[in-house]
Amino acid sequence: MKKLGILMALSASAFASSQVAAQPADRFFAEISKLCGKSFNGKLVAGDDSDASFATAKMQAHVRTCTDREIQISFDVGEDRSRTWIITRTNSGLRLKHRHMLKDGTEDPVSQYGGDTAQPGTALRQAFPVDAFSKAMFTKEGRTVSNTNIWAFEIAPGQTLTYELARPNRLFRVAFDVANPITGGVE
């Protein structure tokens, strides 16, 4: 009986620990969910020479699809409406995937890449290191430089939503003005 009590206490402790670890991701997901149904203008806040087209393009985020398990954010760059960020709840945190579509409506061969949170993060920032699927796809497509990618989303409630791509010698960040939603909401 004593052994059963110890096992139950250890199980309860492990369950409580996993719940605590998920809390920052849950709070982050709730903060992003508050943006559902709205659209925002964005601007490049960090980049390099390869990002010149982003510096001058009209960028918008449209928080389109929101459920208790998934949020989809369309990211438009000029007339290019091929990108969608998909944030999904997992048993241990969050997953970020990037969906890219071709002009004919089919999925791009470089699509569905991303990763799962490896650390608890915070209620305002979550990071997503590249996963094995993405590394294999990047390698197959000759984009091995992306095999060290870490993506992140950061929210300053009522101010900005920021998307980030980081790897050695590369930092790309776009900040969206959530204080001033685009009139008319999601297109």
C-alpha positions, 0 to 999 in steps of 0.5 A: 500500500505504501508503494502505491501511495508513493507511485500516485504521488510521483504520478501527480507530481509529474502531471503537475510539472507538465501542466506548469510547463504548458502554462506559458504556451497556453497563455501565449496561445490565448494572447494570439487568439485575441487577434482572431478575425483582425488584420494588421499592417507590418514592417521589416524591423530586422533583415539583411540585403536578401530582404530588400523586397520586404523593406519596401513591400506592403506586408499584412497579417490576417488572423483568419482561422482560430479554434481552441487547437489552431490559429492560422495567420495569412502573411501577405507580402505585396501581391504575394498571398502564398504564405500562412503560419499555422500555430497548433497546440501539442501535448507539450507546447506549441507547433509552428508550420509554414504553409506555402502555396503556388499560384496554381493553388497547389502546395509548394514543394517547400512547405509545412516546415517549422518546429515544436517549442522545445522550451516553455517560453513565456506568455509573450514569446515562443520559439520553434527550433527546426524539426526533423521533417523540415531538415529533411525537406530543406536538405532535399530541396538544397536549402541546408542553410535553413537546417539551423532555423529557429522561428519565434513569435512575440506579442506585446499586447495592444502594441505589436505581433512580431514574427522572427526567423533566426540562425547563425548570421541571419535575423529576419523580423517583421512587426505588425501593428496590432494597436491599429487593426486594418479597417474592414478586418480579415479579407 
